[in-house]
């Protein structure tokens, strides 16, 4: 009998969530690299997380990059 290995694939929205709940948060560029999305898709996903009840804060780095951070739902 053949063995079946079950693996759980992480969805892209889960990847976005993991990135923005890090202490350092994530820039759009980091999220784009992790998901393969375009900037407008990244912003739409973050908007969707907000609609689901997650608090997502936007701040700027000293280099002027936007950083998205959250403490979870």
C-alpha positions in Angstrom: 0.0 0.0 0.0 1.3 3.4 -0.9 2.0 5.9 1.9 0.2 9.2 1.7 1.9 12.3 3.2 -0.4 15.1 4.1 1.1 18.5 3.9 -0.7 21.7 4.6 0.1 24.5 2.1 0.3 28.0 3.5 -2.1 30.4 1.7 -0.9 33.7 0.5 -3.1 35.6 2.9 -1.6 33.5 5.7 1.8 34.5 4.5 0.8 38.2 4.5 -0.5 37.8 8.0 2.7 36.2 9.2 4.7 39.0 7.7 2.8 41.9 9.2 2.5 40.4 12.7 6.3 40.2 13.0 7.8 42.8 15.4 9.4 44.6 12.4 6.2 44.4 10.3 6.6 44.2 6.5 6.9 46.6 3.6 4.8 46.2 0.4 8.1 45.2 -1.3 8.6 42.3 1.2 5.0 41.2 0.8 5.3 41.3 -3.0 8.4 39.1 -2.9 6.7 36.6 -0.6 3.5 36.4 -2.6 4.3 37.3 -6.1 1.5 39.9 -6.1 1.5 43.4 -7.5 1.3 46.4 -5.0 -2.4 47.0 -5.5 -3.1 43.3 -4.7 -1.0 43.6 -1.5 -3.0 46.7 -0.4 -6.3 44.9 -1.2 -5.2 41.9 0.9 -4.4 44.2 3.8 -7.7 46.0 3.4 -9.4 42.5 3.5 -7.6 41.7 6.7 -8.8 44.9 8.2 -12.4 44.0 7.2 -12.0 40.7 9.0 -11.2 42.6 12.2 -7.4 42.7 12.2 -5.9 46.0 13.3 -3.2 46.9 10.7 -1.1 50.0 11.4 0.9 51.9 8.8 4.1 53.6 9.7 7.2 54.9 7.9 10.8 53.8 8.2 13.6 56.3 8.4 14.1 55.6 4.7 10.5 56.6 4.0 9.2 53.1 3.3 5.7 52.3 4.4 5.6 49.4 7.0 2.5 47.5 7.8 2.3 46.0 11.3 -0.4 44.2 13.3 -0.8 42.5 16.7 -3.3 40.1 15.3 -7.1 40.0 15.3 
